[in-house]
Structures are given as C-alpha cells and as structure tokens.
Amino acid sequence: PGAARATQTVTDLLTGFGYAVSQQAFECSTGADVAFALLIGLGQVLIILTFWAYSEPAALALLPVAVLALLLLNANRLSRWAAASVIASPGGVWQRTLGRLGRRYSAANLMGEMPIGDTDGPHLVLMAHWDSKSQTLPLVVRMSLLTAASAAGLLFAALTLLRVWLPGVTGAAALCGLLALVAAVPVLWLYLVGSGNASPGAVDNASGLGLLLSLAEFYRAAPPMPLKLTFLATGAEELGVLGAAVYVRALQARPDFDARRLHVLNLDGVGTAGRLAYLAAEATPLTALVRAACANLNYPLARLPLAGAMYDHLPFADAGLDALSLVTIGRATRLAHTPADSAEQLSLDGFERASRVVLQVVEQLLAAERGRA
C-alpha cells in the first residue's frame, strides 16, 4: 500500500508540473540479498579451510586463499550482477534461479520528461529513489563491518601467500583471518533475516525525492534551452538498485540512444546537515561538473568510497555511462535504515546546498552547449 501511495503522489506532482509522466513497471525479488549472504558464507568457509591448511605444507593453503582473494576483489561486481539478475527477464539458468529466490515484489520507475530545445543537446537525468527499508544494523555500521571484513580478508590472503617464504607471519595472518570472520558474522546474519518497514525513510530517501520534485517544479517554468531534462524516480533501489538497472536496459535498447550526451545525477540522502560528498569515478564529465560547482559555491566536497553500499548511479556507471551520486555525510546519515530516520533529521540548509550544486551543473552544461553551438 505504501508503494502505491508513493508512486501515485509522485505521478500526480509531476503531472501537475506539466511533465509527460510514464511508468516503467517490473517484477523483482530479494534474491540479491540471498546471493550476497551466500557470497559472505563462502568467504567464511574459505577462511576456515585456509586455517585448516595451515597445519599442512604452506603451499596447500594457497588454493582456498586465492579463491578468497578473487571473491573479495570482485565482490562489488558480483553483488551488482546478482542484483541485476533478479529482475524478471528471460535469462540464463543463473538469472532464472536467482530470480526465484527470496520474496517477490512489483515495482516501478516514474519518469517525468519535458523535451525542450534541441533534442540533439545533452540529456541530464536527475534521479532519486522513492522506496525505503529498515534493518537491524544501521547502514553505516553495515558498511563499516563490510569494509573491515574485506580489508582483513585481503590482508589475510596476502600474508598467507607470504608465509610460504616467511613462516613467521603466520600469527599475523591468522589474526587477520579471525578479524574477517568475526566482522562478517553480523553482516551475514543481517542478510539472512532480511529487511523490514520500520524506517520512515526521511533521509533515505524522501530527502532526495523531495529535492528531485522541487527541481522539477522549478524547471517547469524554465525558458526553452538546448538540454533535455528527465526526472526519474526509481523503485526497488533498496533491493539492489533494481529500478536503475531496468531503466539502463530500456535506455540502451532505444535506437536513438546516444551515450556520449547522457549525464545521470543521483540524489540520495541530501537534505541533511553535513558535508556534501559524491560517489563516482574521478575522470568523468559529471564529476568535473560537480567539483567545479562546489568550488564556485565554496562548498567542501568529499569523495565517498563505495564500501558495502549500493547507489542508483552504479548500473549506469557499470554500463560505461557518465553517472554520479550526490549525498550528504553527517550525523543523520548514521540513522538511515532505522526507526530514527524521521523528518526531524532533515535540514533546509542541506537542501539548499544540494539544490545549488544541481543548478550550477545545469548551468555548466548549458554554457558548454552554447559554446559548442
């Protein structure tokens, strides 16, 4: 019922602002969480097998620890592949199997579009997800534990390799392995018990969606300009950025799609007191635009490393597209996915900072397009 109310509210607002609104419905499941739990469990089994091999010739421990290192180095890629695979679609055996795991859901993306000016101009997608969830571990705690487990696991693998020539590092290697095992236990339990609906979701992500709708209202009265704007409210972000993955698939299937002209700016947890941060590769056009905007506005800007969290820009970035997530880091960030994520955590100053950055990005895109013309 909450999903139906949310999608109707967003549709009504965008329609009232004068946008042509379309809905992109899809079926999905929580199979990605099941797959991630299996990956964590496999990592723990490999550590235990390596411990067992410590009593044998040193080279025997290299096989399980090599698999562990490959698993850790590709964890983000594997988790995103699992997430994309649970979207209902014809696929291979793995895709169909993952799609059957976990609870089934119906979800939808909502797109408000007003093509204005030259359709050959840049296309800016402003995006925010409309769903929320609660977990028994706050988001920051989960990310911290995953970071610790991954770092300790990689160090464990490196030291296990080194002990072939330097047996004296065995104690340090064992300590790292034990730390990785202990840190992964609560995360494994978190994915096994699943998520709930006890969080009001004000920061994550009513803040991003509210700003998205405010920008849509602002730009409805904008004069014609050589820029196509799409306001995209994604569904099932909390199930593994599934709505964004569905949108990317549909976008790439369009015969008129031009990847070179597309920029995707995702808003997530932005309306709070704190410091602005971004998640993206360094050498992308949108990263340069956001950094320049913050420099012009004299706003401090941090780069947030991706550790145990998924954001809606990732399916776009994985497809080689120019995409970035803009977030705010502060006290309220720690309350995401908890019952304390309420409207009292929001800040008008936080909304203003994030909105000014977006407005500057649009102006820079327009200035570049005018210069090109």
C-alpha positions as CSV (number, residue, x, y, z in Angstrom):
1,P,0.0,0.0,0.0
2,G,2.8,2.4,0.8
3,A,4.4,1.8,-2.6
4,A,1.0,2.5,-4.4
5,R,0.6,5.8,-2.4
6,A,4.2,6.9,-3.2
7,T,4.0,6.2,-6.9
8,Q,0.6,8.0,-7.2
9,T,1.9,11.0,-5.2
10,V,5.0,11.4,-7.5
11,T,2.9,10.9,-10.6
12,D,0.3,13.5,-9.6
13,L,3.0,16.1,-8.7
14,L,5.0,15.6,-11.9
15,T,1.8,15.7,-14.0
16,G,0.7,18.9,-12.2
17,F,4.0,20.5,-13.0
18,G,3.3,19.9,-16.7
19,Y,5.5,16.9,-17.4
20,A,4.6,13.9,-19.5
21,V,4.8,11.1,-17.0
22,S,5.4,7.5,-17.9
23,Q,5.7,4.4,-15.7
24,Q,8.2,1.6,-16.1
25,A,6.8,-1.4,-14.2
26,F,8.9,-4.5,-13.4
27,E,8.9,-7.6,-11.3
28,C,11.8,-8.5,-9.0
29,S,12.8,-10.4,-5.9
30,T,15.1,-10.2,-2.8
31,G,17.3,-12.9,-4.5
32,A,20.2,-10.4,-4.5
33,D,20.3,-10.4,-0.7
34,V,20.2,-14.2,-0.7
35,A,23.1,-14.3,-3.2
36,F,25.1,-11.8,-1.1
37,A,24.6,-13.9,2.0
38,L,25.9,-16.9,0.1
39,L,28.9,-15.0,-1.0
40,I,29.7,-13.9,2.6
41,G,29.2,-17.5,3.8
42,L,31.5,-18.8,1.0
43,G,34.2,-16.3,2.1
44,Q,34.0,-17.6,5.7
45,V,34.2,-21.2,4.6
46,L,37.3,-20.4,2.5
47,I,39.0,-18.7,5.6
48,I,38.2,-21.8,7.7
49,L,39.6,-24.1,5.0
50,T,42.8,-22.0,4.9
51,F,43.1,-22.2,8.7
52,W,42.9,-26.0,8.4
53,A,45.5,-26.0,5.7
54,Y,47.9,-24.1,8.0
55,S,48.8,-27.4,9.6
56,E,49.8,-28.9,6.2
57,P,52.6,-27.8,3.8
58,A,52.4,-24.0,3.3
59,A,51.5,-24.2,-0.4
60,L,48.3,-26.1,0.4
61,A,46.7,-23.0,1.8
62,L,47.2,-21.1,-1.4
63,L,44.2,-22.6,-3.3
64,P,41.4,-21.5,-0.9
65,V,43.1,-18.2,-0.2
66,A,43.4,-17.5,-3.9
67,V,39.7,-18.1,-4.3
68,L,39.0,-15.9,-1.4
69,A,41.1,-13.0,-2.8
70,L,39.3,-13.3,-6.2
71,L,35.9,-13.3,-4.3
72,L,36.8,-10.2,-2.3
73,L,38.3,-8.3,-5.3
74,N,35.2,-8.9,-7.3
75,A,32.6,-8.6,-4.5
76,N,31.0,-5.4,-5.8
77,R,30.9,-6.7,-9.3
78,L,29.3,-10.0,-8.2
79,S,26.8,-8.3,-6.0
80,R,25.7,-6.0,-8.8
81,W,25.5,-8.9,-11.2
82,A,23.3,-10.8,-8.7
83,A,21.1,-7.7,-8.3
84,A,20.6,-7.2,-12.0
85,S,19.8,-10.9,-12.4
86,V,16.8,-10.9,-10.1
87,I,14.8,-8.5,-12.4
88,A,12.3,-10.6,-14.2
89,S,13.5,-11.2,-17.7
90,P,14.5,-14.1,-19.9
91,G,18.0,-15.1,-19.0
92,G,20.3,-17.9,-18.4
93,V,20.0,-20.6,-15.7
94,W,21.7,-18.4,-13.0
95,Q,19.4,-15.5,-13.7
96,R,16.3,-17.6,-13.5
97,T,17.5,-19.3,-10.3
98,L,18.3,-16.0,-8.6
99,G,15.0,-14.5,-9.7
100,R,13.2,-17.3,-7.8
101,L,15.0,-16.7,-4.5
102,G,13.6,-14.5,-1.8
103,R,10.3,-12.6,-1.7
104,R,8.7,-11.3,-4.9
105,Y,7.8,-7.7,-5.5
106,S,6.3,-5.5,-8.1
107,A,7.9,-2.1,-8.5
108,A,8.0,0.8,-11.0
109,N,10.1,3.7,-12.2
110,L,8.4,7.0,-12.8
111,M,9.8,9.4,-15.5
112,G,8.7,13.0,-15.9
113,E,10.0,14.4,-19.2
114,M,9.7,17.7,-21.0
115,P,11.9,17.7,-24.1
116,I,12.7,21.3,-24.7
117,G,15.0,22.9,-27.3
118,D,17.4,20.9,-29.4
119,T,16.9,17.2,-28.9
120,D,20.4,16.7,-30.1
121,G,21.7,18.5,-27.0
122,P,22.8,17.0,-23.7
123,H,20.4,14.8,-21.8
124,L,20.5,15.2,-18.0
125,V,18.7,12.6,-15.9
126,L,18.1,13.8,-12.3
127,M,17.3,10.7,-10.3
128,A,16.2,9.7,-6.7
129,H,14.7,6.5,-5.4
130,W,11.3,6.5,-3.7
131,D,11.5,3.3,-1.6
132,S,12.8,2.8,1.9
133,K,13.6,-0.1,4.3
134,S,14.7,-0.8,7.8
135,Q,17.4,-3.1,9.0
136,T,18.6,-4.3,12.4
137,L,22.0,-2.8,11.7
138,P,22.3,0.8,10.6
139,L,23.7,1.4,7.1
140,V,26.9,3.0,8.4
141,V,27.6,0.0,10.8
142,R,26.9,-2.4,7.9
143,M,29.3,-0.5,5.6
144,S,32.0,-0.4,8.4
145,L,31.8,-4.1,9.1
146,L,32.0,-5.0,5.4
147,T,34.9,-2.7,5.0
148,A,36.7,-4.3,7.9
149,A,35.9,-7.8,6.8
150,S,37.1,-7.1,3.2
151,A,40.3,-5.4,4.3
152,A,41.1,-8.0,6.8
153,G,40.3,-10.8,4.3
154,L,42.6,-9.3,1.7
155,L,45.4,-8.8,4.2
156,F,44.9,-12.4,5.3
157,A,45.3,-13.6,1.7
158,A,48.4,-11.6,1.2
159,L,50.0,-12.8,4.5
160,T,49.1,-16.4,3.7
161,L,50.9,-16.1,0.4
162,L,53.9,-14.5,2.2
163,R,54.1,-17.3,4.8
164,V,55.3,-19.7,2.0
165,W,58.6,-17.8,2.3
166,L,58.3,-16.2,5.7
167,P,56.6,-18.7,8.2
168,G,57.0,-16.0,10.9
169,V,54.0,-14.1,9.6
170,T,51.6,-17.0,10.3
171,G,50.4,-15.4,13.6
172,A,49.6,-12.1,11.9
173,A,47.8,-13.8,9.0
174,A,45.7,-15.9,11.5
175,L,44.8,-12.7,13.4
176,C,43.6,-11.0,10.1
177,G,41.6,-14.1,9.2
178,L,39.9,-14.2,12.6
179,L,39.0,-10.5,12.3
180,A,37.5,-11.1,8.8
181,L,35.4,-14.0,10.2
182,V,34.1,-12.0,13.2
183,A,33.3,-8.9,11.2
184,A,31.4,-10.8,8.6
185,V,29.1,-12.7,11.1
186,P,26.7,-9.8,11.9
187,V,26.5,-8.8,8.2
188,L,25.7,-12.4,7.2
189,W,23.0,-12.5,9.9
190,L,21.7,-9.2,8.6
191,Y,21.2,-10.5,5.1
192,L,19.7,-13.8,6.3
193,V,17.0,-12.1,8.4
194,G,16.2,-9.6,5.7
195,S,14.8,-6.1,5.9
196,G,11.7,-4.6,7.3
197,N,9.5,-1.5,7.0
198,A,10.1,0.3,10.3
199,S,12.0,3.2,8.9
200,P,10.1,6.4,8.0
201,G,12.8,6.9,5.3
202,A,13.1,10.7,5.6
203,V,16.8,10.9,4.9
204,D,16.9,7.7,2.8
205,N,15.4,8.8,0.6
206,A,12.5,11.2,1.0
207,S,15.2,13.9,1.0
208,G,16.5,13.0,-2.4
209,L,13.0,12.5,-3.9
210,G,11.8,15.8,-2.3
211,L,14.6,17.7,-3.9
212,L,14.0,16.0,-7.2
213,L,10.4,17.1,-7.2
214,S,11.3,20.7,-6.2
215,L,13.7,20.9,-9.1
216,A,11.0,19.6,-11.4
217,E,8.7,22.3,-10.2
218,F,11.5,24.9,-10.6
219,Y,12.3,23.9,-14.2
220,R,8.7,23.7,-15.4
221,A,8.8,27.4,-15.9
222,A,12.3,27.5,-17.5
223,P,12.7,29.1,-20.9
224,P,13.5,26.7,-23.8
225,M,17.1,25.5,-23.7
226,P,19.2,23.0,-25.6
227,L,19.0,20.5,-22.8
228,K,16.7,17.6,-22.3
229,L,15.8,17.0,-18.6
230,T,14.4,13.8,-17.3
231,F,13.2,13.5,-13.7
232,L,13.5,9.8,-12.7
233,A,12.1,8.4,-9.5
234,T,13.4,4.8,-9.3
235,G,11.8,1.9,-7.5
236,A,13.4,-1.1,-5.7
237,E,16.7,0.7,-5.0
238,E,16.7,-0.9,-1.6
239,L,16.5,-4.3,-3.2
240,G,19.8,-3.8,-5.1
241,V,19.4,-0.7,-7.4
242,L,16.9,-2.7,-9.5
243,G,14.9,0.2,-10.9
244,A,18.0,1.9,-12.1
245,A,19.1,-1.3,-13.8
246,V,15.8,-1.6,-15.5
247,Y,16.0,2.0,-16.8
248,V,19.5,1.4,-18.2
249,R,18.4,-1.7,-20.0
250,A,15.5,0.1,-21.7
251,L,17.7,3.1,-22.5
252,Q,20.3,1.1,-24.2
253,A,17.6,-0.7,-26.3
254,R,16.4,2.6,-27.8
255,P,17.7,3.1,-31.4
256,D,18.2,6.8,-30.8
257,F,20.3,6.4,-27.6
258,D,23.5,8.5,-27.5
259,A,25.6,7.5,-24.6
260,R,28.0,10.5,-25.2
261,R,25.3,13.1,-24.4
262,L,23.9,11.4,-21.3
263,H,24.6,12.6,-17.8
264,V,23.0,11.0,-14.7
265,L,22.9,12.7,-11.3
266,N,21.5,10.7,-8.5
267,L,20.3,12.4,-5.3
268,D,20.4,10.2,-2.1
269,G,20.2,11.4,1.5
270,V,21.0,15.1,0.5
271,G,18.7,17.2,2.7
272,T,20.6,17.0,6.0
273,A,23.2,18.9,7.9
274,G,26.6,17.8,6.9
275,R,29.2,17.8,4.2
276,L,28.4,17.1,0.5
277,A,30.1,14.0,-1.0
278,Y,30.0,12.2,-4.2
279,L,30.3,8.6,-5.4
280,A,31.7,8.2,-8.9
281,A,34.9,7.6,-10.8
282,E,37.2,10.5,-10.8
283,A,37.7,11.0,-14.5
284,T,34.1,11.5,-15.6
285,P,32.5,14.7,-17.1
286,L,29.9,14.8,-14.3
287,T,32.5,14.5,-11.6
288,A,34.3,17.5,-13.0
289,L,31.0,19.5,-13.2
290,V,30.0,18.7,-9.6
291,R,33.5,19.5,-8.3
292,A,33.5,22.8,-10.2
293,A,30.1,23.7,-8.9
294,C,31.1,23.1,-5.3
295,A,34.3,25.1,-5.8
296,N,32.3,28.0,-7.2
297,L,29.9,27.9,-4.3
298,N,32.7,27.4,-1.8
299,Y,31.2,24.1,-0.5
300,P,33.5,21.5,0.9
301,L,33.2,18.2,-1.1
302,A,34.4,14.8,-0.2
303,R,34.6,11.6,-2.2
304,L,32.8,8.7,-0.5
305,P,34.4,5.3,-1.2
306,L,31.9,2.6,-2.0
307,A,32.1,0.0,0.7
308,G,29.1,-2.3,1.3
309,A,26.5,0.1,-0.1
310,M,24.8,0.4,-3.5
311,Y,23.6,3.6,-5.1
312,D,21.5,4.1,-8.2
313,H,24.3,5.6,-10.3
314,L,26.0,2.2,-10.3
315,P,24.1,0.4,-13.1
316,F,24.8,3.5,-15.3
317,A,28.5,3.5,-14.4
318,D,28.7,-0.2,-15.0
319,A,27.3,0.3,-18.5
320,G,30.1,2.9,-19.2
321,L,27.8,5.9,-18.8
322,D,28.5,9.2,-17.1
323,A,26.8,8.9,-13.7
324,L,27.3,10.2,-10.1
325,S,25.6,10.0,-6.8
326,L,25.4,13.2,-4.6
327,V,25.0,12.5,-0.9
328,T,25.4,14.3,2.4
329,I,27.6,12.9,5.2
330,G,26.6,13.9,8.7
331,R,25.1,12.7,11.9
332,A,21.8,11.9,10.2
333,T,23.5,9.6,7.8
334,R,24.0,7.1,10.6
335,L,20.3,6.8,11.2
336,A,19.5,5.5,7.7
337,H,17.5,2.2,7.7
338,T,16.5,2.8,11.4
339,P,13.2,4.0,13.0
340,A,15.0,7.2,13.9
341,D,15.2,8.2,10.2
342,S,12.4,10.8,10.6
343,A,11.7,14.2,9.2
344,E,13.3,15.8,12.3
345,Q,16.7,14.8,10.7
346,L,16.2,17.0,7.6
347,S,17.8,20.4,7.2
348,L,16.7,23.3,4.9
349,D,20.4,24.3,4.7
350,G,21.2,20.8,3.4
351,F,18.5,21.0,0.7
352,E,19.8,24.5,-0.3
353,R,23.4,23.3,-0.7
354,A,22.4,20.3,-2.8
355,S,20.0,22.2,-4.9
356,R,22.5,25.0,-5.7
357,V,25.0,22.3,-6.8
358,V,22.4,20.8,-9.2
359,L,21.5,24.3,-10.6
360,Q,25.2,25.0,-11.2
361,V,25.7,21.7,-13.0
362,V,22.7,22.5,-15.3
363,E,24.2,26.0,-16.0
364,Q,27.6,24.5,-16.8
365,L,26.0,22.0,-19.2
366,L,24.1,24.8,-20.9
367,A,27.2,27.0,-21.1
368,A,29.2,24.2,-22.7
369,E,26.4,23.5,-25.2
370,R,26.2,27.2,-26.2
371,G,29.9,27.3,-26.7
372,R,29.7,24.2,-28.9
373,A,27.0,25.8,-31.0
